[in-house]
Amino acid sequence: MTGVRRGRRAGGVDTRGAILAAARQEFAAHGYDRASVRGIARAAGVDPSLVHHYFDGGKEQVFLAAMELPVDPATAVPALVAGPHDGLGERLVRFMLSVWGDPRSRTPFLALLRSATTSEAGALLLRQFVTRALLARIAATLDLPDRELRVEAAAAQLVGLALLRYVVRVEPLASASDDEVVALVAPTVQRYLSP
């Protein structure tokens, strides 16, 4: 392989960290199915055997490790549901905008979203994360009929917003201020979550 030095990397370089950073970029750019261990290795400047060394299961293990999301649902959800119920829709929309609006936190979510559309394994990972880590926790705090369905409808609104604003970049939604988006979308999200 041209351009890739064999053997131990010089200095105190965090090889595992470099592989994970490259993997996040590759999954975000190409989705789960089209990203490859070779592509990840090339982007990290390492031999593919090092990817297998650090991540025994190959691409799937790299994906799981790389998708260490910048938001911990165990702490985010309680903060979101705290406070008056009639402000929950606004808090959820503002939270989504803050996460997706920051390129550092957007990249892992973008990789998950793209992988879910190109791979059943990616869809399963996203489905499990969304339902277990987020939706079930929010639904458990609501005393509403059909609370799971209502939370899923609110989530669909937020995912659609993220997709159009940050992935497809539909105008004028993509360039609207956060406050404009909150004023427009939060009442709809709140309606799903209200009796």
C-alpha positions as CSV (number, residue, x, y, z in Angstrom):
1,M,0.0,0.0,0.0
2,T,1.5,3.3,-1.0
3,G,1.8,6.1,1.5
4,V,1.1,4.1,4.6
5,R,4.0,3.4,6.8
6,R,4.1,-0.1,8.3
7,G,4.8,-0.8,11.9
8,R,4.3,1.3,15.1
9,R,3.3,4.9,14.6
10,A,5.9,7.4,15.6
11,G,5.5,9.5,18.8
12,G,2.5,9.4,21.2
13,V,-0.1,9.3,18.5
14,D,-3.5,7.9,19.6
15,T,-4.0,5.4,16.8
16,R,-7.3,4.2,18.1
17,G,-8.6,7.7,18.3
18,A,-7.4,8.5,14.8
19,I,-9.2,5.4,13.5
20,L,-12.4,6.4,15.3
21,A,-12.2,10.0,14.0
22,A,-11.7,8.7,10.4
23,A,-14.5,6.2,10.9
24,R,-16.9,8.9,11.9
25,Q,-16.1,10.9,8.8
26,E,-16.3,7.8,6.5
27,F,-19.7,6.6,7.9
28,A,-21.0,10.2,7.7
29,A,-19.9,10.6,4.1
30,H,-20.7,7.1,2.8
31,G,-23.1,5.4,5.2
32,Y,-22.6,2.0,6.8
33,D,-22.7,-0.2,3.6
34,R,-20.3,1.9,1.5
35,A,-17.8,2.7,4.2
36,S,-15.0,0.2,4.3
37,V,-12.2,-0.8,6.7
38,R,-9.7,0.1,3.9
39,G,-11.3,3.5,3.5
40,I,-11.3,4.1,7.2
41,A,-7.6,3.0,7.4
42,R,-6.7,5.2,4.5
43,A,-8.4,8.2,6.1
44,A,-6.6,7.5,9.4
45,G,-3.3,7.0,7.7
46,V,-2.8,3.4,9.0
47,D,-2.7,-0.1,7.6
48,P,-6.1,-1.9,7.5
49,S,-4.6,-4.6,9.8
50,L,-4.4,-1.9,12.6
51,V,-8.2,-1.3,12.3
52,H,-8.7,-5.0,12.8
53,H,-6.3,-5.0,15.7
54,Y,-8.2,-2.3,17.6
55,F,-11.7,-3.4,16.5
56,D,-11.8,-7.2,16.4
57,G,-15.2,-7.4,14.6
58,G,-14.0,-5.2,11.7
59,K,-16.4,-2.6,10.3
60,E,-19.3,-3.4,12.7
61,Q,-17.2,-2.9,15.8
62,V,-15.6,0.3,14.4
63,F,-19.2,1.5,13.7
64,L,-20.3,0.8,17.2
65,A,-17.3,2.5,18.8
66,A,-17.4,5.4,16.4
67,M,-21.1,6.1,17.2
68,E,-20.3,7.0,20.8
69,L,-22.7,9.8,20.6
70,P,-22.0,13.2,22.1
71,V,-25.2,13.2,24.0
72,D,-26.0,10.9,26.9
73,P,-29.7,10.2,27.0
74,A,-29.5,9.2,30.6
75,T,-28.7,12.8,31.5
76,A,-30.3,14.6,28.6
77,V,-33.8,13.2,28.9
78,P,-34.3,14.0,32.6
79,A,-33.2,17.6,31.9
80,L,-35.6,17.9,29.0
81,V,-38.6,16.6,30.8
82,A,-37.9,18.6,33.9
83,G,-40.0,21.8,34.1
84,P,-43.5,22.7,33.1
85,H,-45.1,20.2,30.7
86,D,-46.4,23.0,28.5
87,G,-42.8,23.8,27.6
88,L,-41.7,20.3,26.7
89,G,-42.2,20.8,22.9
90,E,-40.0,23.9,22.9
91,R,-37.3,22.2,25.1
92,L,-37.2,19.2,22.7
93,V,-36.9,21.4,19.6
94,R,-34.2,23.6,21.1
95,F,-32.3,20.5,22.2
96,M,-32.5,19.0,18.7
97,L,-31.3,22.3,17.2
98,S,-28.4,22.6,19.6
99,V,-27.2,19.0,18.9
100,W,-27.6,19.1,15.1
101,G,-26.5,22.7,14.9
102,D,-23.0,21.8,16.2
103,P,-20.9,20.1,13.6
104,R,-19.0,18.1,16.3
105,S,-22.2,16.5,17.6
106,R,-23.9,16.4,14.2
107,T,-21.3,14.1,12.5
108,P,-22.1,11.0,14.6
109,F,-25.8,11.5,14.2
110,L,-25.4,12.1,10.5
111,A,-23.5,8.9,10.2
112,L,-26.2,7.0,12.1
113,L,-28.9,8.5,9.9
114,R,-27.1,7.7,6.7
115,S,-26.3,4.2,7.8
116,A,-29.9,3.6,8.8
117,T,-30.9,4.4,5.2
118,T,-28.3,2.2,3.6
119,S,-28.1,-0.8,5.9
120,E,-30.5,-3.0,7.9
121,A,-27.8,-3.2,10.6
122,G,-27.6,0.5,10.7
123,A,-31.4,0.8,10.8
124,L,-31.5,-1.6,13.7
125,L,-28.8,0.3,15.6
126,L,-30.7,3.6,15.1
127,R,-34.0,2.0,15.9
128,Q,-32.7,0.5,19.1
129,F,-31.0,3.7,20.2
130,V,-33.9,5.9,19.5
131,T,-36.6,3.7,21.0
132,R,-34.7,2.5,24.1
133,A,-32.5,5.4,25.0
134,L,-34.7,8.3,24.0
135,L,-38.4,7.6,23.3
136,A,-39.1,5.1,26.0
137,R,-37.5,7.4,28.6
138,I,-39.6,10.4,27.5
139,A,-42.8,8.3,27.2
140,A,-42.3,7.0,30.7
141,T,-42.6,10.5,32.1
142,L,-45.9,11.2,30.3
143,D,-49.4,10.4,31.7
144,L,-51.2,10.3,28.4
145,P,-53.2,7.8,26.4
146,D,-51.1,6.3,23.5
147,R,-48.0,8.0,25.0
148,E,-45.6,5.8,23.0
149,L,-47.4,6.7,19.7
150,R,-47.4,10.4,20.7
151,V,-43.7,10.4,21.5
152,E,-42.9,8.7,18.2
153,A,-45.0,11.3,16.3
154,A,-43.0,14.1,18.0
155,A,-39.8,12.3,17.2
156,A,-40.8,11.9,13.6
157,Q,-41.4,15.7,13.5
158,L,-37.9,16.3,14.9
159,V,-36.1,13.8,12.7
160,G,-37.8,15.3,9.6
161,L,-36.8,18.7,10.7
162,A,-33.1,17.6,11.2
163,L,-33.1,15.8,7.8
164,L,-34.5,18.8,5.9
165,R,-32.5,21.5,7.8
166,Y,-29.1,19.8,8.2
167,V,-28.9,17.0,5.6
168,V,-30.9,18.1,2.6
169,R,-30.6,21.8,3.5
170,V,-33.9,22.9,2.2
171,E,-34.3,26.7,2.0
172,P,-35.5,28.8,3.8
173,L,-35.6,26.2,6.6
174,A,-31.8,25.6,6.5
175,S,-31.0,29.3,7.1
176,A,-33.9,30.2,9.4
177,S,-32.8,31.2,12.9
178,D,-33.2,28.8,15.7
179,D,-35.9,31.0,17.3
180,E,-37.9,31.1,14.0
181,V,-37.8,27.3,13.8
182,V,-38.7,26.9,17.5
183,A,-41.7,29.3,17.0
184,L,-42.9,27.3,14.0
185,V,-42.2,23.7,15.1
186,A,-42.5,23.6,18.9
187,P,-46.3,24.1,19.0
188,T,-46.7,21.0,16.8
189,V,-44.4,18.9,18.9
190,Q,-46.2,20.1,22.0
191,R,-49.6,19.1,20.5
192,Y,-48.4,15.5,20.2
193,L,-47.3,15.5,23.8
194,S,-50.4,17.1,25.3
195,P,-53.7,15.6,26.4
